[in-house]
């Protein structure tokens, strides 16, 4: 760690739980962020500012004027640009030392498994069940911790699914892929702008804690936020032996 890095990350280094050793783990870390929208924006911004060594940012969409109400990584001047490229520009402005790989593609199959295996932590900041299940399967296959978030209207949720632990559930334990869940989109249902900031920031916090090896993660716990009343609810989630993804067959 050079003098410039010691100064940039000094407020982390002052924390006994992080220190120089923990900050070095972040500098050596690689995060895969799936989705550069409402959740991915604050998550990626905090990962970059905190010194995540490499961030792979994936999104196959383009910046739209309707995104700017909440997707703080993008600007009016970048409307029409691929979100991945716009996000890369934003992250490099905050911290030019971070290596940012921008992928304007929809990840699936072997490609998703490959990228998940290259990362130390995966953040699912997508907005649909199909992508969430695909990301979860890839993380289980490669035993990479997954930080999952979701937000719609005034309701948000966040959890960690750490497949490195034999006792930890995966996303499919909570939302089985063979069950039907109502797919709600902010394009039709709306979303409170600060809500995605709260959830996305928490995703970044959990990812940084996992890499630095500090505190207690949200593995086995689902946090639900009612932003109307700013009330949190915690639900314990157990691993399902019959899970189609991580269970025993």
KEBAMI-962525 format. One record per residue (C-alpha): residue number from 1; x, y, z; residue in one letter. Coordinates in steps of 0.2 Angstrom, whole numbers, plus 5000, padded with zeros to 4 digits. Example, Ala and Ser with C-alpha at 12.3 -4.5 7.8 and 13.67 -1.06 7.14 Angstrom:
REM KEBAMI-962525
(kolmi 1 (5062 4978 5039) 'a')
(kolmi 2 (5068 4995 5036) 's')
This chain:
REM KEBAMI-962525
(kolmi 1 (5000 5000 5000) 'x')
(kolmi 2 (5008 5016 4995) 'x')
(kolmi 3 (5007 5033 5003) 'x')
(kolmi 4 (4993 5039 4993) 'x')
(kolmi 5 (4982 5024 4997) 'x')
(kolmi 6 (4987 5026 5015) 'x')
(kolmi 7 (4979 5043 5015) 'x')
(kolmi 8 (4964 5039 5004) 'x')
(kolmi 9 (4959 5024 5015) 'x')
(kolmi 10 (4965 5032 5032) 'x')
(kolmi 11 (4947 5032 5039) 'x')
(kolmi 12 (4946 5014 5036) 'x')
(kolmi 13 (4963 5010 5043) 'x')
(kolmi 14 (4959 5019 5059) 'x')
(kolmi 15 (4945 5006 5062) 'x')
(kolmi 16 (4952 4992 5073) 'x')
(kolmi 17 (4941 4979 5064) 'x')
(kolmi 18 (4949 4984 5047) 'x')
(kolmi 19 (4966 4992 5049) 'x')
(kolmi 20 (4979 4990 5035) 'x')
(kolmi 21 (4977 4971 5034) 'x')
(kolmi 22 (4958 4973 5031) 'x')
(kolmi 23 (4960 4987 5018) 'x')
(kolmi 24 (4973 4977 5009) 'x')
(kolmi 25 (4961 4963 5007) 'x')
(kolmi 26 (4949 4975 4999) 'x')
(kolmi 27 (4962 4981 4987) 'x')
(kolmi 28 (4966 4963 4983) 'x')
(kolmi 29 (4947 4959 4981) 'x')
(kolmi 30 (4936 4957 4965) 'x')
(kolmi 31 (4917 4960 4966) 'x')
(kolmi 32 (4905 4955 4952) 'x')
(kolmi 33 (4890 4967 4952) 'x')
(kolmi 34 (4876 4961 4942) 'x')
(kolmi 35 (4865 4976 4937) 'x')
(kolmi 36 (4870 4994 4936) 'x')
(kolmi 37 (4853 5002 4940) 'x')
(kolmi 38 (4845 5008 4956) 'x')
(kolmi 39 (4854 4995 4968) 'x')
(kolmi 40 (4870 4993 4958) 'x')
(kolmi 41 (4873 5012 4958) 'x')
(kolmi 42 (4875 5015 4976) 'x')
(kolmi 43 (4883 4997 4979) 'x')
(kolmi 44 (4896 5000 4965) 'x')
(kolmi 45 (4900 5018 4970) 'x')
(kolmi 46 (4903 5013 4988) 'x')
(kolmi 47 (4914 4998 4983) 'x')
(kolmi 48 (4924 5009 4972) 'x')
(kolmi 49 (4926 5023 4985) 'x')
(kolmi 50 (4931 5010 4999) 'x')
(kolmi 51 (4945 5003 4988) 'x')
(kolmi 52 (4939 4987 4980) 'x')
(kolmi 53 (4953 4982 4969) 'x')
(kolmi 54 (4943 4976 4954) 'x')
(kolmi 55 (4924 4978 4950) 'x')
(kolmi 56 (4916 4969 4935) 'x')
(kolmi 57 (4900 4979 4931) 'x')
(kolmi 58 (4887 4970 4921) 'x')
(kolmi 59 (4871 4977 4913) 'x')
(kolmi 60 (4864 4975 4896) 'x')
(kolmi 61 (4853 4991 4897) 'x')
(kolmi 62 (4855 5009 4892) 'x')
(kolmi 63 (4853 5024 4903) 'x')
(kolmi 64 (4835 5032 4901) 'x')
(kolmi 65 (4829 5048 4908) 'x')
(kolmi 66 (4817 5039 4919) 'x')
(kolmi 67 (4832 5030 4928) 'x')
(kolmi 68 (4839 5046 4934) 'x')
(kolmi 69 (4826 5048 4948) 'x')
(kolmi 70 (4836 5035 4958) 'x')
(kolmi 71 (4851 5027 4948) 'x')
(kolmi 72 (4864 5039 4955) 'x')
(kolmi 73 (4878 5032 4945) 'x')
(kolmi 74 (4871 5040 4929) 'x')
(kolmi 75 (4869 5057 4923) 'x')
(kolmi 76 (4858 5067 4911) 'x')
(kolmi 77 (4873 5069 4899) 'x')
(kolmi 78 (4875 5050 4898) 'x')
(kolmi 79 (4857 5046 4893) 'x')
(kolmi 80 (4857 5034 4879) 'x')
(kolmi 81 (4874 5026 4884) 'x')
(kolmi 82 (4876 5008 4890) 'x')
(kolmi 83 (4873 5008 4909) 'x')
(kolmi 84 (4889 4997 4911) 'x')
(kolmi 85 (4900 5011 4902) 'x')
(kolmi 86 (4891 5025 4911) 'x')
(kolmi 87 (4894 5016 4927) 'x')
(kolmi 88 (4913 5013 4923) 'x')
(kolmi 89 (4915 5032 4920) 'x')
(kolmi 90 (4907 5036 4937) 'x')
(kolmi 91 (4917 5023 4946) 'x')
(kolmi 92 (4934 5029 4938) 'x')
(kolmi 93 (4930 5047 4943) 'x')
(kolmi 94 (4928 5042 4961) 'x')
(kolmi 95 (4943 5031 4962) 'x')
(kolmi 96 (4954 5029 4947) 'x')
(kolmi 97 (4964 5016 4956) 'x')
(kolmi 98 (4950 5003 4954) 'x')
(kolmi 99 (4950 4992 4939) 'x')
(kolmi 100 (4933 4993 4932) 'x')
(kolmi 101 (4927 4980 4919) 'x')
(kolmi 102 (4911 4985 4910) 'x')
(kolmi 103 (4901 4972 4902) 'x')
(kolmi 104 (4886 4977 4892) 'x')
(kolmi 105 (4878 4959 4891) 'x')
(kolmi 106 (4865 4948 4899) 'x')
(kolmi 107 (4874 4935 4909) 'x')
(kolmi 108 (4868 4917 4908) 'x')
(kolmi 109 (4874 4899 4907) 'x')
(kolmi 110 (4893 4895 4907) 'x')
(kolmi 111 (4898 4913 4905) 'x')
(kolmi 112 (4889 4918 4921) 'x')
(kolmi 113 (4897 4903 4930) 'x')
(kolmi 114 (4914 4908 4924) 'x')
(kolmi 115 (4913 4926 4929) 'x')
(kolmi 116 (4906 4921 4946) 'x')
(kolmi 117 (4921 4910 4949) 'x')
(kolmi 118 (4933 4924 4945) 'x')
(kolmi 119 (4925 4935 4959) 'x')
(kolmi 120 (4928 4935 4978) 'x')
(kolmi 121 (4910 4941 4980) 'x')
(kolmi 122 (4895 4943 4969) 'x')
(kolmi 123 (4882 4957 4972) 'x')
(kolmi 124 (4865 4953 4964) 'x')
(kolmi 125 (4857 4970 4960) 'x')
(kolmi 126 (4846 4964 4946) 'x')
(kolmi 127 (4827 4967 4945) 'x')
(kolmi 128 (4820 4950 4940) 'x')
(kolmi 129 (4818 4932 4947) 'x')
(kolmi 130 (4826 4924 4932) 'x')
(kolmi 131 (4842 4933 4934) 'x')
(kolmi 132 (4842 4931 4953) 'x')
(kolmi 133 (4840 4912 4951) 'x')
(kolmi 134 (4854 4911 4938) 'x')
(kolmi 135 (4866 4921 4948) 'x')
(kolmi 136 (4862 4911 4963) 'x')
(kolmi 137 (4865 4894 4954) 'x')
(kolmi 138 (4882 4901 4948) 'x')
(kolmi 139 (4887 4906 4965) 'x')
(kolmi 140 (4882 4889 4973) 'x')
(kolmi 141 (4892 4880 4959) 'x')
(kolmi 142 (4908 4891 4962) 'x')
(kolmi 143 (4905 4892 4981) 'x')
(kolmi 144 (4906 4911 4980) 'x')
(kolmi 145 (4896 4922 4993) 'x')
(kolmi 146 (4881 4931 4986) 'x')
(kolmi 147 (4874 4948 4992) 'x')
(kolmi 148 (4856 4949 4986) 'x')
(kolmi 149 (4845 4965 4987) 'x')
(kolmi 150 (4828 4970 4980) 'x')
(kolmi 151 (4817 4985 4981) 'x')
(kolmi 152 (4800 4990 4974) 'x')
(kolmi 153 (4788 5003 4979) 'x')
(kolmi 154 (4792 5007 4998) 'x')
(kolmi 155 (4798 4989 5002) 'x')
(kolmi 156 (4816 4983 5001) 'x')
(kolmi 157 (4825 4967 5006) 'x')
(kolmi 158 (4843 4962 5008) 'x')
(kolmi 159 (4852 4946 5013) 'x')
(kolmi 160 (4868 4936 5011) 'x')
(kolmi 161 (4869 4918 5004) 'x')
(kolmi 162 (4886 4911 5008) 'x')
(kolmi 163 (4888 4894 4999) 'x')
(kolmi 164 (4906 4893 5007) 'x')
(kolmi 165 (4896 4888 5023) 'x')
(kolmi 166 (4888 4871 5024) 'x')
(kolmi 167 (4874 4877 5035) 'x')
(kolmi 168 (4870 4893 5025) 'x')
(kolmi 169 (4854 4894 5014) 'x')
(kolmi 170 (4855 4899 4996) 'x')
(kolmi 171 (4843 4911 4987) 'x')
(kolmi 172 (4833 4896 4981) 'x')
(kolmi 173 (4830 4890 4998) 'x')
(kolmi 174 (4820 4906 5001) 'x')
(kolmi 175 (4812 4907 4984) 'x')
(kolmi 176 (4811 4890 4976) 'x')
(kolmi 177 (4813 4891 4957) 'x')
(kolmi 178 (4798 4880 4954) 'x')
(kolmi 179 (4786 4891 4964) 'x')
(kolmi 180 (4777 4906 4956) 'x')
(kolmi 181 (4780 4923 4963) 'x')
(kolmi 182 (4773 4939 4957) 'x')
(kolmi 183 (4785 4948 4946) 'x')
(kolmi 184 (4784 4967 4950) 'x')
(kolmi 185 (4794 4980 4940) 'x')
(kolmi 186 (4797 4998 4945) 'x')
(kolmi 187 (4793 5003 4928) 'x')
(kolmi 188 (4775 4999 4932) 'x')
(kolmi 189 (4774 4999 4951) 'x')
(kolmi 190 (4786 5013 4955) 'x')
(kolmi 191 (4800 5014 4968) 'x')
(kolmi 192 (4804 5027 4981) 'x')
(kolmi 193 (4821 5034 4976) 'x')
(kolmi 194 (4831 5033 4993) 'x')
(kolmi 195 (4825 5015 4995) 'x')
(kolmi 196 (4837 5008 4982) 'x')
(kolmi 197 (4851 5019 4990) 'x')
(kolmi 198 (4848 5011 5007) 'x')
(kolmi 199 (4847 4993 5001) 'x')
(kolmi 200 (4861 4995 4988) 'x')
(kolmi 201 (4872 5003 5002) 'x')
(kolmi 202 (4869 4989 5013) 'x')
(kolmi 203 (4874 4977 4999) 'x')
(kolmi 204 (4890 4986 4998) 'x')
(kolmi 205 (4893 4985 5017) 'x')
(kolmi 206 (4890 4966 5017) 'x')
(kolmi 207 (4902 4963 5003) 'x')
(kolmi 208 (4915 4974 5011) 'x')
(kolmi 209 (4913 4965 5027) 'x')
(kolmi 210 (4914 4948 5019) 'x')
(kolmi 211 (4930 4952 5010) 'x')
(kolmi 212 (4938 4960 5025) 'x')
(kolmi 213 (4933 4946 5036) 'x')
(kolmi 214 (4924 4957 5049) 'x')
(kolmi 215 (4908 4956 5059) 'x')
(kolmi 216 (4893 4945 5056) 'x')
(kolmi 217 (4886 4944 5039) 'x')
(kolmi 218 (4867 4942 5035) 'x')
(kolmi 219 (4869 4924 5030) 'x')
(kolmi 220 (4854 4915 5036) 'x')
(kolmi 221 (4845 4931 5039) 'x')
(kolmi 222 (4833 4941 5028) 'x')
(kolmi 223 (4831 4960 5032) 'x')
(kolmi 224 (4815 4968 5026) 'x')
(kolmi 225 (4812 4986 5026) 'x')
(kolmi 226 (4796 4996 5026) 'x')
(kolmi 227 (4802 5013 5021) 'x')
(kolmi 228 (4785 5021 5023) 'x')
(kolmi 229 (4787 5019 5042) 'x')
(kolmi 230 (4806 5015 5042) 'x')
(kolmi 231 (4804 4999 5051) 'x')
(kolmi 232 (4815 4984 5049) 'x')
(kolmi 233 (4810 4966 5051) 'x')
(kolmi 234 (4822 4951 5052) 'x')
(kolmi 235 (4817 4934 5046) 'x')
(kolmi 236 (4829 4919 5050) 'x')
(kolmi 237 (4831 4908 5034) 'x')
(kolmi 238 (4837 4890 5036) 'x')
(kolmi 239 (4845 4879 5023) 'x')
(kolmi 240 (4832 4868 5014) 'x')
(kolmi 241 (4838 4850 5013) 'x')
(kolmi 242 (4827 4848 4998) 'x')
(kolmi 243 (4833 4863 4989) 'x')
(kolmi 244 (4834 4861 4970) 'x')
(kolmi 245 (4851 4871 4970) 'x')
(kolmi 246 (4860 4868 4986) 'x')
(kolmi 247 (4851 4853 4994) 'x')
(kolmi 248 (4855 4835 4995) 'x')
(kolmi 249 (4848 4825 4981) 'x')
